[in-house]
Structures are given as structure tokens and as C-alpha cells.
């Protein structure tokens, strides 16, 4: 669904760019090197569809995009199975037997716990516990060695309404107006989940935890549902370097400050890559609807993984 070479796109110059950090030779990613470094270890991405793209990017980077029959689907070990009446599982987990390395993704777009209010009702509303980390993290943290969290683009009224999510704090529907604001609710949740995670690190000394900064959108003249577009396909049209030292995503930087969770800062370097989106080339999009949020693969998320690899 992200393979732009299987769509109508003709210009693939965006695939040839490589990020060069200042005064630093970044190690080139090699699948075999990654697996060796991650021997007997598990890397988990937990987040929204951009987190899923980073997971899918890494799987393709490890396998060089080739079918690998020896890779095991171990989703069941993590409860990642298609629920009754569902279309897909809440994530995927794959093990590379040669080094006993597991790479997994779990869908948690808001990084908080979701609980059905009436498990007998298929149309039930869900309690969105802003002050509770996802149950998946509580259940499986002891089995994870490298954790990459992200959240951001689902924090809007439309998503909450469509998903029937109701904000809860302290086990009760939220009545605090200051938290009810979308930006405040997001910050409250991220700080709460990262504070919990930070408190767990001493119990899991093997765990390296990262919070990934937000992946930028590039809609021009509207949004995804109002004619917004990103038609540029020429790399570096809006810039080719990042000069500031501090993160462009201040809320992410603030969330990790004072913790032992590292910031995987990809916002500014992705901001200059407007040519790398799915854009108008999606095979499944409605006429006139462009995707200026998700990225072509191969593409920009590969850079995020090169940086992650260097940090690991």
C-alpha cells in the first residue's frame, strides 16, 4: 500500500537521497549487521499508522525487500491476532530465527489504554484512559529491548468521534476542561505514559526507550478531506539542510525532558521532504483525495530507521 513504484508515480529521485548529519559519519544500515546487533533481542514500535510505516520500512530494510521464507510470524505470542469480526490484527510480530531477533508493531495511535464500556455491544463506546499506558506495554514490556513510541495525528475530534472514544481520567469520564482541549489531552497523555515508562526503566535495565517526534504533513490549499495537495516530486525543493540544534517538535522534546527516554528526532529532516509522500498516486484513494501524511516506501521512514540503528 506504500510502494510508489507499484503506483502511477514516474519520478523516483526521492529514493536516492541520504541524510548526512553534521560532523558525523553515520553508519550505513545493513540487515545482517542489524540482526547481529539485535541478537536475542526484540524491537517494538508502538504508535499510529506512521509508526506502522516505520515498522514496515525496517522489515523491508532487514530483508532487502526480498521474500524470506525463514522469517516466522510470531504475532500470536503477543496477542496480535485478528479479533472476531475484525479486518486485521492490532499489530504484527516477526522473528528472524538466525539471530532470534523479533521486530514487532502494535497499533496504539494515542498511547493510552482503550477499554470497551460494554463488551457485549458491538457498537460500544470506549473509555480512553488518558492516564493509563496501553495494556500491551504493561503486559509485554519485560520482553522488549528497544522500544519506539509515537503519537500525534489521531488527536482530533473527528477521530475520537469516529472511534467512539470518551476521555477518562482516574477511571472516570474527564470533567477537567483544561484537559478536554485536544492539544492538552495529547500532552497530558504523552507525559503520563512516558512518566510511567521512565519509572519502569530501573526494573528493565536492558531496555532502550525512544519517543519519536512527529512526522510532518505537507497539505497545501486544504486538508486531506478538502482538496489539500502535495504535488511536488522534485527533491529538496523547499530546502536541503536543517540548521537548528533544538527539535522542531517542542512538545515531544518537553515530554522526554528529565527522563531516561531518548528523543528520536525526525521532524525537521522530514519537513524538507515534501516530495516523498504518497500524494495523488495512491491506487485506493477517492478521486481528488491526496495523501500528504504517509510516505512512499522505500523513502523517508528508511532514514528514521538509519538514525535509530545508529542510536541503538
C-alpha positions as CSV (number, residue, x, y, z in Angstrom):
1,X,0.0,0.0,0.0
2,X,3.0,2.3,0.3
3,X,5.0,1.0,-2.7
4,X,5.0,4.0,-5.0
5,X,6.8,2.0,-7.7
6,X,3.6,-0.1,-8.0
7,X,1.5,3.1,-8.5
8,X,1.4,5.6,-11.3
9,X,4.4,7.6,-10.0
10,X,7.2,8.1,-12.6
11,X,9.8,10.1,-10.7
12,X,11.9,8.2,-8.1
13,X,14.7,10.7,-7.4
14,X,13.4,10.9,-3.8
15,X,14.7,7.3,-3.2
16,X,18.3,8.4,-3.8
17,X,18.7,10.9,-1.0
18,X,20.6,10.1,2.1
19,X,20.7,12.1,5.4
20,X,24.1,13.4,6.4
21,X,24.5,14.5,10.0
22,X,26.9,17.4,10.6
23,X,30.5,16.4,11.6
24,X,29.4,12.7,11.8
25,X,29.8,9.7,9.6
26,X,26.6,7.8,10.1
27,X,27.0,4.1,9.8
28,X,25.3,2.6,6.7
29,X,22.4,0.3,7.5
30,X,22.9,-3.4,6.7
31,X,20.3,-6.0,7.5
32,X,22.9,-8.6,8.6
33,X,24.6,-6.0,10.9
34,X,21.3,-5.0,12.4
35,X,20.3,-8.6,13.2
36,X,23.8,-9.3,14.7
37,X,23.4,-6.2,16.9
38,X,19.9,-7.3,17.9
39,X,20.8,-11.0,18.6
40,X,18.3,-12.5,21.1
41,X,16.5,-9.1,21.3
42,X,13.1,-7.6,20.5
43,X,12.5,-4.2,18.9
44,X,8.9,-2.9,19.3
45,X,7.2,0.0,17.6
46,X,4.1,1.2,19.4
47,X,2.1,4.0,17.8
48,X,-0.1,5.2,14.9
49,X,0.0,4.4,11.2
50,X,3.3,6.4,10.9
51,X,4.7,4.0,13.5
52,X,3.4,1.2,11.3
53,X,5.2,2.7,8.3
54,X,8.5,2.8,10.3
55,X,8.0,-0.9,11.2
56,X,7.2,-1.8,7.6
57,X,10.2,0.2,6.4
58,X,12.5,-1.6,8.8
59,X,11.2,-5.1,7.9
60,X,12.0,-4.3,4.2
61,X,15.4,-2.9,5.1
62,X,16.4,-6.0,7.0
63,X,15.2,-8.4,4.3
64,X,16.3,-6.0,1.4
65,X,12.7,-6.3,0.2
66,X,13.1,-10.0,-0.7
67,X,10.7,-12.7,0.5
68,X,12.4,-14.5,3.4
69,X,10.7,-17.9,4.0
70,X,12.6,-18.5,7.2
71,X,11.1,-15.4,8.9
72,X,8.5,-16.6,11.5
73,X,5.1,-14.9,12.2
74,X,5.0,-14.8,16.0
75,X,2.1,-12.4,16.4
76,X,0.2,-15.0,18.5
77,X,2.9,-14.8,21.1
78,X,1.9,-11.1,21.6
79,X,-1.8,-11.5,21.2
80,X,-1.7,-10.0,17.7
81,X,-4.4,-11.9,16.1
82,X,-7.4,-10.8,14.0
83,X,-10.3,-10.2,16.5
84,X,-13.7,-11.7,15.9
85,X,-15.4,-9.6,13.2
86,X,-12.1,-7.6,12.6
87,X,-10.3,-7.0,9.4
88,X,-6.7,-7.1,10.7
89,X,-4.9,-7.7,13.9
90,X,-3.7,-4.8,16.2
91,X,-0.2,-5.4,15.0
92,X,2.4,-7.8,13.7
93,X,5.4,-9.6,15.1
94,X,8.1,-11.4,13.1
95,X,11.1,-13.4,14.3
96,X,14.4,-13.9,12.4
97,X,15.5,-17.3,13.6
98,X,19.1,-17.0,12.5
99,X,19.7,-14.5,15.4
100,X,16.5,-14.9,17.4
101,X,15.6,-11.3,16.7
102,X,12.0,-10.1,16.9
103,X,10.6,-7.0,15.3
104,X,7.0,-6.0,16.1
105,X,4.4,-3.3,15.8
106,X,1.4,-2.6,18.0
107,X,-1.3,-0.1,17.0
108,X,-1.9,2.5,19.7
109,X,-2.5,5.8,18.0
110,X,-2.9,7.7,21.2
111,X,-0.6,5.8,23.5
112,X,-3.2,5.3,26.2
113,X,-5.4,2.4,27.3
114,X,-8.6,1.8,25.5
115,X,-11.4,-0.2,27.2
116,X,-14.8,-1.1,25.8
117,X,-17.6,0.2,28.0
118,X,-19.9,-2.7,27.1
119,X,-18.0,-5.8,25.8
120,X,-21.4,-7.3,24.7
121,X,-22.3,-4.4,22.4
122,X,-20.5,-4.4,19.0
123,X,-21.3,-0.7,18.8
124,X,-19.9,0.1,22.2
125,X,-18.2,3.3,23.1
126,X,-14.6,3.1,24.6
127,X,-13.1,4.6,27.7
128,X,-9.9,6.4,26.6
129,X,-7.9,6.3,29.8
130,X,-5.6,9.3,29.3
131,X,-3.6,8.5,32.5
132,X,-3.0,4.8,31.7
133,X,-0.4,3.4,29.3
134,X,-1.7,0.8,26.7
135,X,-2.3,-2.6,28.2
136,X,0.1,-4.0,25.6
137,X,3.0,-2.1,27.1
138,X,2.1,-3.2,30.7
139,X,1.8,-6.8,29.5
140,X,4.9,-7.2,27.3
141,X,7.5,-4.5,28.5
142,X,9.7,-7.2,30.1
143,X,10.1,-8.9,26.6
144,X,11.1,-5.7,24.8
145,X,14.8,-4.5,24.4
146,X,14.3,-1.5,22.1
147,X,11.0,0.4,22.2
148,X,10.0,3.2,19.8
149,X,6.8,5.1,20.7
150,X,5.0,7.7,18.6
151,X,1.7,9.6,18.6
152,X,0.2,12.7,17.1
153,X,-2.1,12.7,14.1
154,X,-5.1,11.0,15.8
155,X,-5.6,13.7,18.3
156,X,-8.5,15.4,16.7
157,X,-12.3,15.5,17.4
158,X,-13.1,13.7,14.2
159,X,-11.0,10.6,15.1
160,X,-12.4,10.4,18.6
161,X,-16.0,10.7,17.4
162,X,-15.5,8.1,14.6
163,X,-13.9,5.7,17.1
164,X,-16.4,6.3,19.8
165,X,-13.6,7.2,22.3
166,X,-14.5,9.0,25.5
167,X,-11.8,10.7,27.6
168,X,-11.4,9.2,31.1
169,X,-9.1,10.3,33.9
170,X,-8.8,8.5,37.2
171,X,-11.2,5.8,36.0
172,X,-14.0,8.4,35.5
173,X,-15.2,10.4,32.5
174,X,-13.0,13.5,32.3
175,X,-14.5,16.7,33.7
176,X,-11.4,18.8,33.7
177,X,-12.0,21.4,30.9
178,X,-8.3,22.2,30.7
179,X,-7.6,18.5,29.7
180,X,-10.6,18.3,27.4
181,X,-8.8,20.5,24.8
182,X,-7.2,18.3,22.2
183,X,-3.7,19.6,22.5
184,X,-3.8,19.5,26.3
185,X,-5.3,15.9,26.2
186,X,-2.5,14.8,23.9
187,X,0.3,16.4,26.1
188,X,-1.3,15.1,29.3
189,X,-1.4,11.5,27.9
190,X,2.1,11.5,26.4
191,X,3.6,12.9,29.6
192,X,1.6,10.4,31.7
193,X,2.7,7.4,29.5
194,X,6.3,8.5,29.3
195,X,6.4,9.1,33.1
196,X,5.1,5.6,33.7
197,X,7.7,4.2,31.2
198,X,10.5,6.1,32.8
199,X,9.5,4.6,36.2
200,X,9.8,1.1,34.7
201,X,13.3,1.5,33.2
202,X,15.1,0.7,36.5
203,X,13.2,-2.6,36.6
204,X,14.2,-3.3,33.0
205,X,17.9,-2.2,32.7
206,X,18.2,-3.9,29.3
207,X,15.5,-1.6,27.8
208,X,16.4,1.3,25.5
209,X,13.3,3.5,25.0
210,X,12.7,6.2,22.4
211,X,9.9,8.6,21.7
212,X,9.8,9.6,18.1
213,X,8.9,13.2,17.2
214,X,6.0,13.9,14.9
215,X,6.1,13.1,11.2
216,X,5.2,16.3,9.3
217,X,2.2,16.7,7.0
218,X,2.6,18.7,3.7
219,X,-1.0,19.5,2.7
220,X,-1.3,22.7,0.6
221,X,-4.5,24.6,-0.1
222,X,-6.7,22.4,2.1
223,X,-6.6,19.3,4.2
224,X,-6.9,15.6,3.3
225,X,-10.7,15.9,3.0
226,X,-10.9,19.4,1.5
227,X,-8.7,19.3,-1.6
228,X,-5.3,19.6,0.1
229,X,-2.4,18.5,-2.1
230,X,1.3,17.9,-2.2
231,X,2.1,17.7,-5.9
232,X,5.9,18.4,-5.8
233,X,8.0,15.4,-6.8
234,X,11.4,17.2,-7.0
235,X,13.7,16.6,-4.0
236,X,15.0,19.5,-1.9
237,X,12.6,22.0,-3.5
238,X,11.8,23.5,-0.1
239,X,15.3,23.1,1.5
240,X,18.1,20.6,1.9
241,X,19.5,21.2,5.3
242,X,18.5,21.6,8.9
243,X,20.4,24.3,10.8
244,X,18.8,24.5,14.2
245,X,20.0,22.3,17.1
246,X,16.8,22.1,19.1
247,X,13.8,19.9,18.0
248,X,11.1,21.4,15.8
249,X,8.6,19.2,17.8
250,X,8.8,21.1,21.1
251,X,6.0,19.0,22.8
252,X,8.0,15.8,22.1
253,X,11.2,17.4,23.4
254,X,9.4,18.6,26.5
255,X,7.8,15.1,27.1
256,X,11.2,13.3,27.3
257,X,13.0,16.1,29.3
258,X,14.1,14.9,32.7
259,X,13.6,11.2,31.7
260,X,15.9,8.5,30.5
261,X,13.8,8.1,27.3
262,X,15.6,9.4,24.2
263,X,14.1,11.6,21.6
264,X,14.2,10.1,18.1
265,X,14.0,13.5,16.4
266,X,12.9,13.1,12.7
267,X,10.6,16.2,12.3
268,X,12.9,18.8,10.8
269,X,14.7,16.5,8.4
270,X,11.3,15.1,7.2
271,X,9.9,18.6,6.9
272,X,12.2,19.3,3.8
273,X,11.0,16.1,2.1
274,X,7.6,17.1,0.8
275,X,8.2,15.2,-2.4
276,X,8.3,11.8,-0.6
277,X,4.6,11.4,0.2
278,X,2.1,9.1,-1.4
279,X,0.4,12.2,-2.8
280,X,-2.0,11.7,-5.7
281,X,-0.5,8.3,-6.6
282,X,-2.5,6.1,-4.2
283,X,-4.4,3.3,-6.0
284,X,-7.1,3.2,-3.4
285,X,-7.8,6.9,-2.8
286,X,-11.1,8.6,-3.8
287,X,-10.8,11.0,-6.7
288,X,-9.3,14.3,-5.6
289,X,-8.1,13.0,-2.3
290,X,-4.3,13.1,-1.8
291,X,-2.2,11.5,1.0
292,X,0.3,14.1,2.2
293,X,0.7,12.4,5.5
294,X,2.1,8.9,4.7
295,X,5.3,8.3,2.9
296,X,6.3,6.2,-0.2
297,X,8.4,3.2,0.7
298,X,11.3,2.9,0.1
299,X,11.6,6.5,1.3
300,X,11.8,8.9,4.2
301,X,11.0,6.4,7.0
302,X,14.1,4.5,6.0
303,X,16.1,7.5,7.2
304,X,14.4,7.4,10.5
305,X,15.5,3.7,10.9
306,X,19.1,4.5,9.8
307,X,19.2,7.1,12.7
308,X,17.5,4.6,15.1
309,X,20.1,1.9,14.0
310,X,22.9,4.4,14.8
311,X,21.4,5.2,18.2
312,X,21.0,1.5,19.1
